[in-house]
Each structure stands twice: as structure tokens, then as C-alpha cells.
Amino acid sequence: MRLLKTALVASALAVLSVTTIASAYAQDTKIGFIVKQPEEPWFQDEWKFADQAAKEKGFTLVKIGAEDGEKLMSAIDN
């Protein structure tokens, strides 16, 4: 009987831990959106709709303008 109680408590703690960890990861999701010409209306619209998706889906949008190859590679690396 004591073994059964111990197993139940351990199972409950495991489920609680997994749930807590999963919710922590879901809250900290960041998605980078790199565009090559951030001043152009087309890319402004893309960012606008990406902002809407971020609000609906619950993630943080990181807007990155990379006008040249070096900025692009730096943005991807970071």
C-alpha cells in the first residue's frame, strides 16, 4: 500500500513538472521575420500580418531588416 501511494505521488509530480515546463516553453516562443527591404510597402504589409498572427497565436515577433548579405547572416546567427 505504501508503494502504491509513493507511485501515485511520484506520478502526480511528474505530470505537474511536464505541464509546467511545457507552458514555460510555449510562453517564450520568439519567431524572427527577416525582410530584405523593410522600407518597402510590400514588406511592411508582411510585418503587419505577421504581427497579427503573433497576437493570435501567442508568440513574440522579432522584426529584422537585412538589406545586405552580412546583415542577413548576422540576423540568422543571432
LINKASUL-V208833 format. One record per backbone hydrogen bond with DSSP energy under -0.5 kcal/mol. NH is the residue of the N-H (numbers start at 1). CO is the residue of the C=O. If there is no record, write none. Layout:
NH&CO ; NH&CO
//
This chain:
5&1 ; 6&2 ; 7&3 ; 8&4 ; 9&5 ; 10&6 ; 11&7 ; 12&8 ; 13&9 ; 14&10 ; 15&11 ; 16&12 ; 17&13 ; 18&14 ; 19&15 ; 20&16 ; 21&17 ; 22&18 ; 23&19 ; 24&20 ; 25&21 ; 26&22 ; 27&23 ; 28&24 ; 29&26 ; 31&60 ; 33&62 ; 34&32 ; 35&64 ; 40&37 ; 44&40 ; 45&41 ; 46&42 ; 47&43 ; 48&44 ; 49&45 ; 50&46 ; 51&47 ; 52&48 ; 53&49 ; 54&50 ; 55&51 ; 56&52 ; 57&53 ; 58&54 ; 59&54 ; 60&29 ; 62&31 ; 63&61 ; 64&33 ; 66&35 ; 66&64 ; 67&65 ; 72&68 ; 73&69 ; 74&70 ; 75&71 ; 76&72 ; 77&73 ; 78&74
//
